[in-house]
Amino acid sequence: MTQNSLLRSPFAIVGFDLDGTLLDTSGDLAAAVNHALATVDRAPLGVDQVKPMIGGGARHMLAQGMAATGGCDEATLDLLHRRLLDYYQAHISVLTQPYPGALAALDAIEAGGGTVAIVTNKLEGLARTLLGDLGLLDRFACVIGGDTMGPGNGKPSPKPIEEMIRRCGGGSAAFVGDSIYDVQAGQAAGLPVVACSFGFLMQPVAELGANAVIDHYDELLPTLERLAAR
């Protein structure tokens, strides 16, 4: 990564999903899901059970958690969604940490003149709080959340990816994620997408249809170089 950091960034903009891509948030998200479940006497779920539920936003994650423990109606889901968000906001960075090599990859992109940004289905306010807690918020040119573009315009819509490019000043761009939402949104916006095999996969990574797959962040810069050369 040291040698790569001396090279020009293959893309002017590299966008990142947050949960399961840049940060391992699974412990704190599972704790929030289990807090909500406990308030209605549901059995807790293990972190590995919750991981595949992450990626579509907190309500989607909770709905799957409720389905796995007996189901619920919309009114109950509304109530528990609020409880989950309140708990998560108060315990957002207890266990969360960047994936190995992630910060070095950001360093290399920026050292090469590239701009980095976040596009997540997490609520923008929660994303900003989490990045701020970890001392990372100022590293990103923009943070676009699942609610930033209005209802129904989170990933897999291309709109947040297109907004990322606009806010970053335009230019060549690539996106890095771990879910089908990331791949569909990025490709619909005309970007090559790199999938992280270590993320919160809802299906085998080979089935996502990404343009490339990495198993560790040490592989990101060489992978972006290959994609840029195509």
C-alpha positions in Angstrom: 0.0 0.0 0.0 3.0 2.3 0.6 4.0 2.1 -3.1 0.4 2.5 -4.3 0.1 5.6 -2.2 2.7 7.3 -4.4 0.6 6.7 -7.6 -2.2 8.8 -8.9 -5.6 7.5 -7.8 -7.2 5.4 -10.5 -10.5 7.2 -10.1 -11.2 10.8 -9.1 -13.8 9.7 -6.7 -14.1 6.5 -4.7 -17.4 6.0 -2.8 -17.8 3.6 0.1 -20.8 2.0 1.7 -20.5 2.1 5.5 -21.9 -1.0 7.3 -20.1 -4.1 6.3 -17.8 -2.3 3.9 -15.7 0.4 5.6 -16.8 -0.4 9.2 -17.7 -3.6 11.0 -20.8 -2.3 12.8 -22.3 -5.8 13.3 -21.8 -5.9 17.1 -23.5 -2.6 17.8 -26.3 -3.2 15.3 -27.0 -6.7 16.7 -27.2 -5.2 20.2 -29.7 -2.6 19.0 -31.9 -5.3 17.3 -31.8 -7.4 20.5 -32.7 -4.4 22.7 -35.8 -3.9 20.5 -36.7 -7.6 20.5 -36.3 -7.8 24.3 -38.9 -5.1 24.9 -41.5 -7.4 23.4 -40.1 -10.6 25.0 -38.5 -12.0 21.8 -35.4 -14.2 22.0 -32.1 -12.5 21.1 -30.4 -13.1 17.8 -26.7 -13.9 17.4 -24.4 -11.4 15.5 -24.0 -13.9 12.7 -27.8 -14.1 12.4 -28.1 -10.3 12.2 -25.3 -9.7 9.7 -27.3 -10.8 6.6 -30.2 -8.5 7.7 -28.0 -5.4 7.5 -27.8 -3.2 4.4 -31.3 -2.1 3.7 -31.6 0.4 6.6 -32.6 0.0 10.2 -36.3 -0.7 9.6 -35.6 -3.4 7.1 -33.1 -5.0 9.4 -35.6 -4.9 12.3 -38.4 -6.3 10.2 -36.2 -9.3 9.3 -35.3 -9.7 13.0 -39.0 -9.7 13.9 -39.8 -12.2 11.2 -37.1 -14.5 12.4 -38.6 -14.4 15.9 -42.3 -14.7 15.1 -43.3 -11.7 13.0 -45.1 -8.5 13.8 -47.6 -6.0 12.5 -46.7 -2.6 11.1 -47.8 -0.7 14.2 -45.5 -2.8 16.4 -42.7 -2.4 13.9 -43.1 1.4 14.0 -42.8 1.3 17.8 -39.8 -1.0 17.9 -38.1 0.9 15.1 -38.0 4.0 17.3 -36.7 2.0 20.3 -34.0 0.5 18.1 -32.9 3.9 16.8 -32.8 5.4 20.3 -30.8 2.6 21.7 -28.4 2.5 18.7 -27.8 6.3 18.8 -26.8 6.0 22.5 -24.5 3.0 21.9 -23.4 3.6 18.3 -19.7 3.1 18.6 -19.2 0.7 21.4 -17.9 -2.2 19.3 -17.6 -0.7 15.8 -14.2 -0.4 14.1 -12.8 -0.1 10.6 -12.0 -3.3 8.7 -8.3 -4.1 8.6 -6.5 -2.1 6.0 -9.5 0.3 5.4 -7.8 3.4 6.7 -4.6 2.7 4.8 -6.7 2.4 1.6 -8.3 5.8 2.2 -4.8 7.2 2.8 -3.6 5.8 -0.5 -6.5 7.1 -2.5 -6.2 10.6 -1.0 -2.4 10.6 -1.4 -3.0 9.9 -5.1 -5.3 12.9 -5.4 -8.6 11.0 -5.1 -11.7 12.1 -3.2 -13.5 9.7 -0.9 -17.1 9.7 0.1 -19.8 7.7 1.9 -23.1 6.5 0.5 -25.0 4.4 3.0 -28.6 3.3 3.7 -28.0 4.2 7.4 -29.7 7.5 8.3 -27.4 10.3 7.5 -27.5 11.7 11.1 -26.5 8.3 12.5 -23.7 7.9 9.9 -22.3 11.3 10.7 -22.5 10.6 14.5 -20.7 7.2 14.1 -18.0 8.6 11.8 -17.5 11.5 14.2 -17.1 9.2 17.2 -14.4 7.3 15.3 -12.6 10.5 14.2 -13.3 9.8 10.6 -16.0 12.3 9.6 -13.7 15.0 8.2 -12.0 12.5 5.9 -15.0 12.3 3.5 -16.1 14.9 1.0 -19.7 14.0 1.6 -21.8 11.6 3.6 -25.1 10.6 2.0 -27.5 8.5 4.0 -30.6 6.5 3.3 -32.8 9.5 4.0 -30.7 12.2 2.4 -32.4 12.1 -1.0 -35.9 11.7 0.4 -38.2 8.7 0.9 -37.6 5.8 -1.5 -34.4 7.2 -2.8 -31.8 5.2 -0.9 -29.8 2.4 -2.6 -30.5 0.5 -4.9 -31.7 3.8 -6.5 -28.8 5.4 -8.3 -29.8 8.8 -7.1 -27.5 8.9 -4.0 -24.5 7.7 -6.0 -25.2 10.4 -8.6 -25.5 13.0 -5.8 -22.2 11.8 -4.4 -20.5 12.4 -7.8 -22.1 15.9 -8.0 -21.1 16.9 -4.5 -17.5 15.7 -5.1 -17.2 17.9 -8.2 -17.6 15.3 -10.9 -15.1 13.1 -12.6 -14.4 9.3 -12.9 -15.8 7.3 -10.0 -16.0 3.8 -8.5 -18.0 2.4 -5.6 -17.1 -0.1 -2.9 -19.8 -2.1 -1.1 -20.9 -5.4 0.2 -24.6 -5.8 -0.8 -26.8 -6.2 -3.8 -28.1 -2.7 -3.0 -24.6 -1.3 -3.5 -24.0 -3.2 -6.7 -27.3 -2.2 -8.2 -27.1 1.4 -7.2 -23.5 1.9 -8.4 -24.0 0.1 -11.7 -27.2 1.9 -12.4 -25.3 5.1 -12.0 -22.7 3.9 -14.5 -19.9 3.1 -12.0 -17.8 0.0 -11.6 -18.5 -1.6 -8.2 -16.0 -3.5 -6.0 -17.7 -6.0 -3.6 -16.1 -6.9 -0.2 -16.2 -10.6 0.5 -15.8 -9.9 4.3 -19.0 -7.8 4.5 -22.5 -8.5 5.7 -23.4 -10.7 2.7 -27.0 -11.6 2.1 -25.9 -14.1 -0.6 -22.6 -15.4 -1.9 -20.4 -12.6 -3.0 -20.0 -14.1 -6.5 -23.8 -13.7 -7.0 -23.8 -9.9 -6.5 -22.7 -9.2 -10.0 -20.0 -6.8 -8.9 -17.2 -5.8 -11.4 -14.6 -7.1 -8.9 -14.3 -8.6 -5.5 -11.7 -8.0 -2.8 -11.0 -10.2 0.3 -8.9 -7.5 2.1 -8.4 -3.8 1.7 -4.8 -4.4 0.6 -6.3 -5.5 -2.7 -8.4 -2.3 -3.3 -5.9 -0.1 -5.0 -4.6 -2.8 -7.5 -8.3 -3.7 -8.1 -9.3 -0.1 -8.9 -6.3 0.2 -11.2 -7.4 -2.8 -13.2 -11.0 -1.5 -13.4 -9.8 2.0 -14.5 -7.7 0.4 -17.3 -10.6 -1.5 -18.8 
